[in-house]
Amino acid sequence: MSKLKAKYESLQKSQRQLLGEDLGPLNIKELQNLEKQLEGALAQARQRKTQIMIEQMEELRKKELHLGEINKQIRFKLESDGFNLKAYESMWNSTNSTTVAGGGNFPFQPSETNPMDCQAEPFLQIGYQNYVQAEQSSAPKNIVGETSFIHGWML
């Protein structure tokens, strides 16, 4: 029973040292050994993490290929049924272009009827639109179309 208790205490001491606690009584050689142990454990953890990430990427690639095949099958079925896919795609693109601000990919949904009339504190605008305060008026001036480029953080 005393051997078991001694082993338990030794394991606890080792655990505290691996956690960076109770390092005071260790000499240089013991600290170097502890450092090697920690570096080895860290290398194993990183290797395992990399392996898992590679496996996940392969799984995602397989899913992507599978979804691509399903997409091709659906397109073929729709086209064989006489469905004009190109007409719907062009209609979808024209509908999207009317809701996109500045030709970007983010739909512009103003929170007020006219966002230029906002006299309150600055507000969050998703997507990049550059506004500068006009010199004589308190209304901001949109300079997106001007040739001079000003970073938003410089304003």
C-alpha positions in Angstrom: 0.0 0.0 0.0 2.9 2.4 0.7 4.3 1.7 -2.8 1.0 2.7 -4.3 0.9 5.9 -2.2 4.5 6.7 -3.2 3.6 6.2 -6.8 0.5 8.4 -6.5 2.6 11.2 -4.9 5.3 10.9 -7.5 2.6 11.2 -10.3 1.1 14.2 -8.6 4.5 15.9 -8.4 5.2 15.1 -12.0 1.8 16.5 -13.0 2.4 19.7 -11.1 5.8 20.1 -12.8 4.4 19.5 -16.2 1.8 22.2 -15.5 4.6 24.6 -14.5 4.0 24.4 -10.8 6.5 23.3 -8.1 9.6 24.0 -10.3 11.6 25.6 -7.5 13.5 22.5 -6.3 14.5 21.3 -9.8 18.0 21.8 -11.1 19.1 22.7 -14.6 19.3 19.1 -15.8 15.8 18.3 -14.5 14.4 21.4 -16.0 15.9 20.6 -19.4 14.4 17.1 -19.2 11.1 18.6 -18.4 11.4 21.0 -21.3 12.2 18.1 -23.7 9.1 16.2 -22.4 6.9 19.2 -22.9 8.3 19.9 -26.4 7.7 16.2 -27.4 4.2 16.3 -26.1 3.5 19.6 -27.9 4.9 18.1 -31.2 2.7 15.1 -30.8 -0.4 17.3 -30.2 0.4 19.5 -33.2 1.0 16.4 -35.4 -2.4 14.9 -34.3 -4.1 18.3 -34.9 -2.6 18.5 -38.4 -3.7 14.9 -39.2 -7.3 15.6 -38.1 -7.4 18.8 -40.2 -6.1 17.0 -43.2 -8.7 14.3 -42.7 -11.4 16.9 -42.4 -10.2 18.7 -45.6 -10.3 15.4 -47.5 -13.8 14.8 -46.2 -14.9 18.3 -47.3 -13.4 17.7 -50.7 -15.3 14.5 -51.1 -18.5 16.3 -50.1 -17.8 19.1 -52.6 -17.3 16.6 -55.4 -20.5 14.8 -54.4 -22.5 18.0 -54.3 -21.0 19.0 -57.7 -22.2 15.6 -59.1 -25.7 16.1 -57.6 -25.8 19.7 -59.1 -24.9 18.3 -62.5 -27.6 15.6 -62.2 -30.2 18.2 -61.2 -29.2 20.6 -64.1 -29.4 17.7 -66.5 -32.8 16.7 -65.2 -34.1 20.2 -65.4 -32.8 20.8 -68.9 -34.2 17.4 -70.1 -37.6 18.5 -68.6 -37.5 21.6 -70.7 -36.7 24.0 -67.9 -34.9 27.1 -69.2 -32.2 27.4 -66.6 -30.3 30.3 -68.3 -33.5 32.5 -68.2 -33.9 32.0 -64.5 -30.2 32.6 -63.9 -30.4 35.9 -65.8 -33.6 36.9 -64.0 -31.9 36.1 -60.7 -28.8 38.1 -61.5 -30.9 41.1 -62.7 -32.9 41.0 -59.4 -29.8 40.8 -57.4 -28.1 43.7 -59.2 -30.9 46.0 -58.2 -30.5 45.2 -54.5 -26.7 45.5 -54.4 -25.1 48.8 -53.5 -22.0 49.9 -55.4 -21.8 46.8 -57.5 -20.5 44.7 -54.6 -21.8 41.4 -53.3 -23.5 42.8 -50.2 -27.2 43.8 -50.4 -27.8 47.4 -49.2 -30.6 47.6 -46.7 -30.8 51.1 -45.2 -32.0 51.2 -41.6 -33.7 54.6 -42.3 -35.6 56.0 -45.2 -32.7 58.2 -46.2 -29.4 57.2 -44.6 -27.9 60.6 -45.6 -30.3 62.4 -43.2 -28.9 60.6 -40.2 -27.8 63.3 -37.6 -27.2 60.8 -34.8 -24.0 59.1 -33.7 -22.1 57.0 -36.3 -23.7 53.7 -37.2 -22.5 50.4 -38.4 -22.6 49.9 -42.1 -21.9 46.4 -43.4 -19.9 46.5 -46.6 -17.5 49.3 -47.5 -18.9 52.7 -48.2 -16.8 55.8 -47.7 -18.5 58.9 -46.2 -16.8 62.2 -45.4 -18.3 65.1 -43.5 -18.8 68.1 -45.8 -17.2 71.3 -44.7 -20.2 73.6 -44.5 -23.0 71.1 -43.8 -23.5 68.5 -41.2 -24.7 65.9 -43.7 -22.0 63.4 -44.8 -20.9 63.4 -48.4 -20.5 60.2 -50.3 -17.1 60.0 -52.1 -17.2 56.5 -53.3 -17.1 57.5 -57.0 -14.3 60.1 -56.6 -10.8 59.4 -57.8 -9.0 60.2 -54.5 -8.8 57.2 -52.3 -9.2 57.8 -48.6 -9.0 55.1 -46.1 -12.0 54.8 -43.7 -9.8 54.9 -40.7 -8.2 58.2 -41.8 -11.4 60.1 -41.6 
